[in-house]
Amino acid sequence: MKVIVAENAGFCFGVKRAVKIALDASKRGKVYTLGALIHNPPMVQQMRKKGVIAVNDFEGLDNERVIIPSHGISPLVLKKIKPKIIIDATCPFVKNAREEAVKLSKGCDQLIIVGDKKHPEIRGILPFLKSNVIVVKDASEVPNKSFGYCGIIAQTTMSETIFQEVALKVSNRSKSLKIVNTICDATRKRQSSTLKLLKNVDVMIVIGGHNSANTCRLLELCLRNKKLAFQIEDETELKKKWFKNCKKVGITAGASTPPWMIKRIREKILSLD
């Protein structure tokens, strides 16, 4: 059995940057993040052992060192605490998406964000915007009405296909439309590499947190293309029956998946042969 890893898989620039910032800060004592620094439970657990602590809220953390996670954070949350120091690990691409959203919100009648309204990135952007914004997960959620001047942006980890489908539907209902594709290049490359690889393998293994939006998009991409695929966080979730009569296995991984996890899972798959 041959195991092939996608050309672009695992840690992206923003995640590498956030992890380095957090681990460097933890050398001087404990630091706290609201929710996970990145959406990869095994990596979050490893960082916890080194003093990077994920919490559900900042209650009782006055005068502590607080890290803004890679997905960003709502300014309303930050107003509730009095940290000793704030360390910003927000991904630059997320910041750029927020800036583009603010500009569009000010200049258009309707802003549409293609993304998950419950995702930390979206929750972090919304407080900066006017009330003329709606969040849709796909084209089916686009309101059945006409728009005036409309703007569209995307959650940075969104599916390129879904974003284009929404843009097409909105274009038919708008007097004027400005599209700013804020899907980050790392997301685009991982989707493209996955699409290329899945055509040449029997089964795809998608590695990454079940809470990771960009990883879930990779699984959806595989399934949309009718490829047998499974998403796992670590090697314990692998099942030997998945690889029965399998000659080629493809591995792809979300942007929050560390290289050591990809290596570990590849070796585990080979041992099942």
Order of alpha helices (4+ residues) and beta strands (2+ residues): beta-alpha-beta-alpha-beta-beta-alpha-beta-alpha-beta-alpha-beta-beta-alpha-beta-alpha-beta-alpha-beta-beta-alpha
